[in-house]
Amino acid sequence: MLGYEKIKYYYDNKMWTKEMVKNSVDKNKITATEYKEIVGEDYIA
């Protein structure tokens, strides 16, 4: 199961795009607050 740490790692290492991280919020894998911590932008549904 993917969680904050793995998703952050993937994004930081350019393995995931912002859209992929956003999809993780949509699927309840991470919160909107965690999205902001990872990508540095507010989550917009």
C-alpha distance matrix in Angstrom:
0.0 3.8 6.5 10.2 11.0 9.2 10.4 13.7 14.1 13.7 16.1 18.4 18.8 19.6 16.8 15.8 18.4 18.9 18.5 15.0 14.2 16.2 14.3 11.2 13.7 15.0 11.8 11.5 8.4 11.2 14.8 18.0 19.1 16.1 16.8 20.3 19.5 17.7 20.2 23.2 24.0 23.9 21.5 23.7 22.5
3.8 0.0 3.7 7.0 8.1 6.1 6.7 10.0 10.8 10.4 12.5 14.9 15.6 16.3 13.8 12.6 15.1 15.5 15.5 12.0 10.8 13.2 11.9 8.6 11.3 13.2 10.7 10.3 6.6 8.7 12.4 15.2 16.2 13.0 13.4 16.9 16.1 14.0 16.4 19.5 20.5 20.6 18.4 20.8 20.1
6.5 3.7 0.0 3.8 5.6 5.6 6.1 8.5 10.1 10.8 12.2 14.1 15.6 16.7 15.0 13.5 15.7 15.4 16.0 13.0 10.7 13.0 12.6 8.9 10.5 13.2 11.3 9.7 6.0 6.5 10.0 13.0 13.3 10.0 11.3 14.5 13.3 11.8 14.8 17.4 18.6 18.6 16.8 19.7 19.4
10.2 7.0 3.8 0.0 3.8 5.6 5.2 5.9 8.5 10.0 10.5 11.8 14.1 15.3 14.5 12.9 14.6 13.8 15.2 12.8 9.7 12.1 12.8 9.4 10.2 13.7 12.7 10.9 7.6 6.0 8.7 11.1 10.6 7.0 8.6 11.4 9.7 8.5 11.8 14.1 15.6 15.9 14.7 18.0 18.4
11.0 8.1 5.6 3.8 0.0 3.8 5.6 5.2 6.1 8.7 10.0 10.4 12.2 14.3 13.5 13.0 15.3 15.2 17.1 14.5 11.9 14.9 15.6 12.4 13.7 17.1 16.0 14.5 11.0 9.8 12.4 14.5 13.6 9.9 11.4 13.6 11.1 9.5 12.9 15.3 17.5 18.4 17.7 21.1 21.8
9.2 6.1 5.6 5.6 3.8 0.0 3.8 5.4 5.0 6.1 8.6 9.8 10.5 12.3 10.7 10.5 13.4 14.2 15.6 12.5 10.7 14.1 14.2 11.3 13.6 16.5 15.1 14.4 10.7 10.6 13.8 15.9 15.8 12.0 12.5 15.2 13.3 10.7 13.6 16.5 18.5 19.6 18.4 21.5 21.8
10.4 6.7 6.1 5.2 5.6 3.8 0.0 3.8 5.4 5.1 6.1 8.5 9.9 10.6 9.3 7.8 10.2 10.5 11.9 9.1 7.0 10.5 10.9 8.3 10.7 13.6 12.8 12.5 9.2 8.6 11.7 13.1 13.5 9.8 9.4 12.3 11.1 8.2 10.5 13.7 15.3 16.4 15.0 18.0 18.4
13.7 10.0 8.5 5.9 5.2 5.4 3.8 0.0 3.8 5.5 5.1 5.9 8.4 9.8 9.9 8.9 10.7 10.7 13.1 11.1 8.5 11.8 13.3 11.1 12.5 15.9 15.7 15.0 11.9 10.2 12.4 13.2 12.6 9.0 8.8 10.7 8.7 5.6 8.4 11.3 13.6 15.3 14.8 18.1 19.3
14.1 10.8 10.1 8.5 6.1 5.0 5.4 3.8 0.0 3.8 5.5 5.2 6.1 8.6 8.3 8.9 11.6 12.7 15.1 12.7 11.0 14.7 15.7 13.6 15.7 18.8 18.2 17.8 14.4 13.4 15.9 17.0 16.4 12.7 12.6 14.3 12.1 9.0 11.3 14.2 16.8 18.8 18.4 21.6 22.7
13.7 10.4 10.8 10.0 8.7 6.1 5.1 5.5 3.8 0.0 3.8 5.6 5.3 6.2 4.9 5.4 8.7 10.6 12.5 9.9 9.2 13.0 13.6 12.1 14.8 17.3 16.8 17.2 14.0 13.6 16.4 17.1 17.4 13.9 12.8 15.0 13.6 10.0 11.3 14.8 16.8 18.8 17.9 20.6 21.4
16.1 12.5 12.2 10.5 10.0 8.6 6.1 5.1 5.5 3.8 0.0 3.8 5.4 5.1 5.7 4.7 6.4 7.6 10.3 8.7 7.5 11.1 12.6 11.7 13.8 16.4 16.7 17.1 14.4 13.2 15.3 15.2 15.4 12.3 10.5 12.1 11.2 7.4 7.8 11.3 13.3 15.6 15.1 17.8 19.1
18.4 14.9 14.1 11.8 10.4 9.8 8.5 5.9 5.2 5.6 3.8 0.0 3.8 5.5 7.6 8.0 9.5 10.5 13.7 12.5 11.0 14.4 16.3 15.1 16.8 19.8 20.1 20.0 17.2 15.6 17.4 17.3 16.6 13.5 12.4 13.1 11.3 7.9 8.6 11.3 14.1 16.9 17.2 20.2 22.0
18.8 15.6 15.6 14.1 12.2 10.5 9.9 8.4 6.1 5.3 5.4 3.8 0.0 3.8 5.5 7.7 10.0 12.2 14.9 13.3 12.8 16.4 17.7 16.7 19.0 21.6 21.6 22.0 18.9 18.0 20.2 20.4 20.1 16.8 15.6 16.7 15.0 11.5 12.0 14.9 17.5 20.3 20.2 23.0 24.4
19.6 16.3 16.7 15.3 14.3 12.3 10.6 9.8 8.6 6.2 5.1 5.5 3.8 0.0 3.8 5.5 7.0 9.8 12.2 11.1 11.4 14.6 15.9 15.8 18.1 20.3 20.6 21.5 18.9 18.1 20.2 19.9 20.2 17.3 15.2 16.4 15.6 11.9 11.3 14.5 16.4 19.2 18.9 21.2 22.5
16.8 13.8 15.0 14.5 13.5 10.7 9.3 9.9 8.3 4.9 5.7 7.6 5.5 3.8 0.0 3.8 7.0 10.3 11.7 9.6 10.6 14.0 14.4 14.1 17.1 18.9 18.7 19.9 17.1 17.1 19.7 19.9 20.7 17.5 15.6 17.6 16.9 13.1 13.0 16.6 18.1 20.4 19.5 21.6 22.4
15.8 12.6 13.5 12.9 13.0 10.5 7.8 8.9 8.9 5.4 4.7 8.0 7.7 5.5 3.8 0.0 3.8 6.8 8.0 5.9 7.0 10.2 10.7 10.8 13.6 15.3 15.5 16.9 14.5 14.3 16.7 16.7 17.8 15.0 12.6 14.8 14.8 11.0 10.6 14.4 15.3 17.3 16.0 17.9 18.5
18.4 15.1 15.7 14.6 15.3 13.4 10.2 10.7 11.6 8.7 6.4 9.5 10.0 7.0 7.0 3.8 0.0 3.8 5.3 5.2 6.5 8.7 10.0 11.1 13.2 14.5 15.6 17.2 15.5 14.9 16.6 15.7 17.1 14.9 11.8 13.5 14.4 10.9 9.2 12.7 13.0 15.0 13.8 15.3 16.2
18.9 15.5 15.4 13.8 15.2 14.2 10.5 10.7 12.7 10.6 7.6 10.5 12.2 9.8 10.3 6.8 3.8 0.0 3.8 5.4 5.1 6.1 8.6 9.9 10.9 12.5 14.3 15.5 14.4 13.1 14.0 12.5 14.1 12.5 8.9 10.4 11.9 9.0 6.8 10.0 9.6 11.3 10.1 11.7 13.0
18.5 15.5 16.0 15.2 17.1 15.6 11.9 13.1 15.1 12.5 10.3 13.7 14.9 12.2 11.7 8.0 5.3 3.8 0.0 3.8 5.4 4.9 6.2 8.7 10.0 10.4 12.4 14.3 13.8 13.3 14.4 13.1 15.5 14.1 10.6 12.7 14.7 12.0 10.2 13.2 12.0 12.8 10.6 11.1 11.4
15.0 12.0 13.0 12.8 14.5 12.5 9.1 11.1 12.7 9.9 8.7 12.5 13.3 11.1 9.6 5.9 5.2 5.4 3.8 0.0 3.8 5.4 5.1 6.6 9.1 9.9 10.6 12.6 11.4 11.6 13.6 13.3 15.6 13.5 10.6 13.4 14.7 11.7 10.9 14.4 14.0 14.7 12.4 13.6 13.4
14.2 10.8 10.7 9.7 11.9 10.7 7.0 8.5 11.0 9.2 7.5 11.0 12.8 11.4 10.6 7.0 6.5 5.1 5.4 3.8 0.0 3.8 5.4 5.1 6.8 9.0 10.0 10.9 9.4 8.6 10.3 10.0 11.9 9.7 6.9 9.9 11.1 8.3 8.2 11.6 11.4 12.0 9.9 12.0 12.3
16.2 13.2 13.0 12.1 14.9 14.1 10.5 11.8 14.7 13.0 11.1 14.4 16.4 14.6 14.0 10.2 8.7 6.1 4.9 5.4 3.8 0.0 3.8 5.3 5.2 6.5 8.8 9.9 9.9 9.0 9.6 8.5 11.3 10.3 7.0 9.8 12.1 10.2 9.4 12.1 10.7 10.3 7.3 8.6 8.5
14.3 11.9 12.6 12.8 15.6 14.2 10.9 13.3 15.7 13.6 12.6 16.3 17.7 15.9 14.4 10.7 10.0 8.6 6.2 5.1 5.4 3.8 0.0 3.8 5.4 4.9 6.2 8.6 8.7 9.4 10.8 10.8 13.9 12.6 10.0 13.2 15.2 13.1 12.8 15.7 14.5 13.9 10.6 11.3 9.9
11.2 8.6 8.9 9.4 12.4 11.3 8.3 11.1 13.6 12.1 11.7 15.1 16.7 15.8 14.1 10.8 11.1 9.9 8.7 6.6 5.1 5.3 3.8 0.0 3.8 5.4 5.1 6.2 5.1 6.0 8.4 9.5 12.1 10.2 8.6 12.3 13.5 11.6 12.4 15.3 14.8 14.2 11.2 12.8 11.8
13.7 11.3 10.5 10.2 13.7 13.6 10.7 12.5 15.7 14.8 13.8 16.8 19.0 18.1 17.1 13.6 13.2 10.9 10.0 9.1 6.8 5.2 5.4 3.8 0.0 3.8 5.3 5.0 5.8 5.1 5.6 6.2 9.5 8.6 7.1 10.5 12.4 11.5 12.2 14.3 13.2 11.8 8.5 10.1 9.0
15.0 13.2 13.2 13.7 17.1 16.5 13.6 15.9 18.8 17.3 16.4 19.8 21.6 20.3 18.9 15.3 14.5 12.5 10.4 9.9 9.0 6.5 4.9 5.4 3.8 0.0 3.8 5.5 7.7 8.4 8.8 9.1 12.7 12.3 10.6 13.7 16.0 15.0 15.1 17.3 15.6 13.9 10.2 10.4 8.0
11.8 10.7 11.3 12.7 16.0 15.1 12.8 15.7 18.2 16.8 16.7 20.1 21.6 20.6 18.7 15.5 15.6 14.3 12.4 10.6 10.0 8.8 6.2 5.1 5.3 3.8 0.0 3.8 5.6 8.0 9.6 11.2 14.4 13.3 12.3 15.8 17.4 16.1 17.0 19.5 18.4 16.9 13.4 14.1 11.8
11.5 10.3 9.7 10.9 14.5 14.4 12.5 15.0 17.8 17.2 17.1 20.0 22.0 21.5 19.9 16.9 17.2 15.5 14.3 12.6 10.9 9.9 8.6 6.2 5.0 5.5 3.8 0.0 3.8 5.5 6.7 9.2 11.9 11.0 11.0 14.4 15.6 15.1 16.5 18.6 17.8 16.1 12.9 14.2 12.4
8.4 6.6 6.0 7.6 11.0 10.7 9.2 11.9 14.4 14.0 14.4 17.2 18.9 18.9 17.1 14.5 15.5 14.4 13.8 11.4 9.4 9.9 8.7 5.1 5.8 7.7 5.6 3.8 0.0 3.8 7.0 10.0 11.9 9.9 10.2 13.8 14.2 13.1 15.1 17.6 17.5 16.5 13.8 15.8 14.6
11.2 8.7 6.5 6.0 9.8 10.6 8.6 10.2 13.4 13.6 13.2 15.6 18.0 18.1 17.1 14.3 14.9 13.1 13.3 11.6 8.6 9.0 9.4 6.0 5.1 8.4 8.0 5.5 3.8 0.0 3.8 6.8 8.2 6.1 6.9 10.3 10.6 10.2 12.4 14.4 14.4 13.4 11.2 13.8 13.5
14.8 12.4 10.0 8.7 12.4 13.8 11.7 12.4 15.9 16.4 15.3 17.4 20.2 20.2 19.7 16.7 16.6 14.0 14.4 13.6 10.3 9.6 10.8 8.4 5.6 8.8 9.6 6.7 7.0 3.8 0.0 3.8 5.3 5.1 6.3 8.8 9.8 10.6 12.4 13.5 13.0 11.1 9.1 11.8 11.7
18.0 15.2 13.0 11.1 14.5 15.9 13.1 13.2 17.0 17.1 15.2 17.3 20.4 19.9 19.9 16.7 15.7 12.5 13.1 13.3 10.0 8.5 10.8 9.5 6.2 9.1 11.2 9.2 10.0 6.8 3.8 0.0 3.8 5.4 4.9 6.4 8.8 9.9 10.6 11.1 9.8 7.5 5.5 8.4 9.2
19.1 16.2 13.3 10.6 13.6 15.8 13.5 12.6 16.4 17.4 15.4 16.6 20.1 20.2 20.7 17.8 17.1 14.1 15.5 15.6 11.9 11.3 13.9 12.1 9.5 12.7 14.4 11.9 11.9 8.2 5.3 3.8 0.0 3.8 5.4 5.2 6.4 8.8 10.2 9.9 9.6 7.8 7.7 11.1 12.6
16.1 13.0 10.0 7.0 9.9 12.0 9.8 9.0 12.7 13.9 12.3 13.5 16.8 17.3 17.5 15.0 14.9 12.5 14.1 13.5 9.7 10.3 12.6 10.2 8.6 12.3 13.3 11.0 9.9 6.1 5.1 5.4 3.8 0.0 3.8 5.3 4.9 6.2 8.7 9.5 10.2 9.7 9.2 12.8 14.1
16.8 13.4 11.3 8.6 11.4 12.5 9.4 8.8 12.6 12.8 10.5 12.4 15.6 15.2 15.6 12.6 11.8 8.9 10.6 10.6 6.9 7.0 10.0 8.6 7.1 10.6 12.3 11.0 10.2 6.9 6.3 4.9 5.4 3.8 0.0 3.8 5.4 5.1 6.1 7.6 7.6 7.4 6.4 10.0 11.5
20.3 16.9 14.5 11.4 13.6 15.2 12.3 10.7 14.3 15.0 12.1 13.1 16.7 16.4 17.6 14.8 13.5 10.4 12.7 13.4 9.9 9.8 13.2 12.3 10.5 13.7 15.8 14.4 13.8 10.3 8.8 6.4 5.2 5.3 3.8 0.0 3.8 5.4 5.4 4.8 4.9 5.2 6.3 10.1 12.6
19.5 16.1 13.3 9.7 11.1 13.3 11.1 8.7 12.1 13.6 11.2 11.3 15.0 15.6 16.9 14.8 14.4 11.9 14.7 14.7 11.1 12.1 15.2 13.5 12.4 16.0 17.4 15.6 14.2 10.6 9.8 8.8 6.4 4.9 5.4 3.8 0.0 3.8 5.9 5.5 7.8 8.8 10.1 13.8 16.2
17.7 14.0 11.8 8.5 9.5 10.7 8.2 5.6 9.0 10.0 7.4 7.9 11.5 11.9 13.1 11.0 10.9 9.0 12.0 11.7 8.3 10.2 13.1 11.6 11.5 15.0 16.1 15.1 13.1 10.2 10.6 9.9 8.8 6.2 5.1 5.4 3.8 0.0 3.8 5.9 8.3 10.1 10.5 14.1 16.1
20.2 16.4 14.8 11.8 12.9 13.6 10.5 8.4 11.3 11.3 7.8 8.6 12.0 11.3 13.0 10.6 9.2 6.8 10.2 10.9 8.2 9.4 12.8 12.4 12.2 15.1 17.0 16.5 15.1 12.4 12.4 10.6 10.2 8.7 6.1 5.4 5.9 3.8 0.0 3.8 5.6 8.3 9.2 12.3 14.8
23.2 19.5 17.4 14.1 15.3 16.5 13.7 11.3 14.2 14.8 11.3 11.3 14.9 14.5 16.6 14.4 12.7 10.0 13.2 14.4 11.6 12.1 15.7 15.3 14.3 17.3 19.5 18.6 17.6 14.4 13.5 11.1 9.9 9.5 7.6 4.8 5.5 5.9 3.8 0.0 3.8 7.0 9.3 12.4 15.5
24.0 20.5 18.6 15.6 17.5 18.5 15.3 13.6 16.8 16.8 13.3 14.1 17.5 16.4 18.1 15.3 13.0 9.6 12.0 14.0 11.4 10.7 14.5 14.8 13.2 15.6 18.4 17.8 17.5 14.4 13.0 9.8 9.6 10.2 7.6 4.9 7.8 8.3 5.6 3.8 0.0 3.8 6.4 9.0 12.4
23.9 20.6 18.6 15.9 18.4 19.6 16.4 15.3 18.8 18.8 15.6 16.9 20.3 19.2 20.4 17.3 15.0 11.3 12.8 14.7 12.0 10.3 13.9 14.2 11.8 13.9 16.9 16.1 16.5 13.4 11.1 7.5 7.8 9.7 7.4 5.2 8.8 10.1 8.3 7.0 3.8 0.0 3.8 6.3 9.7
21.5 18.4 16.8 14.7 17.7 18.4 15.0 14.8 18.4 17.9 15.1 17.2 20.2 18.9 19.5 16.0 13.8 10.1 10.6 12.4 9.9 7.3 10.6 11.2 8.5 10.2 13.4 12.9 13.8 11.2 9.1 5.5 7.7 9.2 6.4 6.3 10.1 10.5 9.2 9.3 6.4 3.8 0.0 3.8 6.4
23.7 20.8 19.7 18.0 21.1 21.5 18.0 18.1 21.6 20.6 17.8 20.2 23.0 21.2 21.6 17.9 15.3 11.7 11.1 13.6 12.0 8.6 11.3 12.8 10.1 10.4 14.1 14.2 15.8 13.8 11.8 8.4 11.1 12.8 10.0 10.1 13.8 14.1 12.3 12.4 9.0 6.3 3.8 0.0 3.8
22.5 20.1 19.4 18.4 21.8 21.8 18.4 19.3 22.7 21.4 19.1 22.0 24.4 22.5 22.4 18.5 16.2 13.0 11.4 13.4 12.3 8.5 9.9 11.8 9.0 8.0 11.8 12.4 14.6 13.5 11.7 9.2 12.6 14.1 11.5 12.6 16.2 16.1 14.8 15.5 12.4 9.7 6.4 3.8 0.0
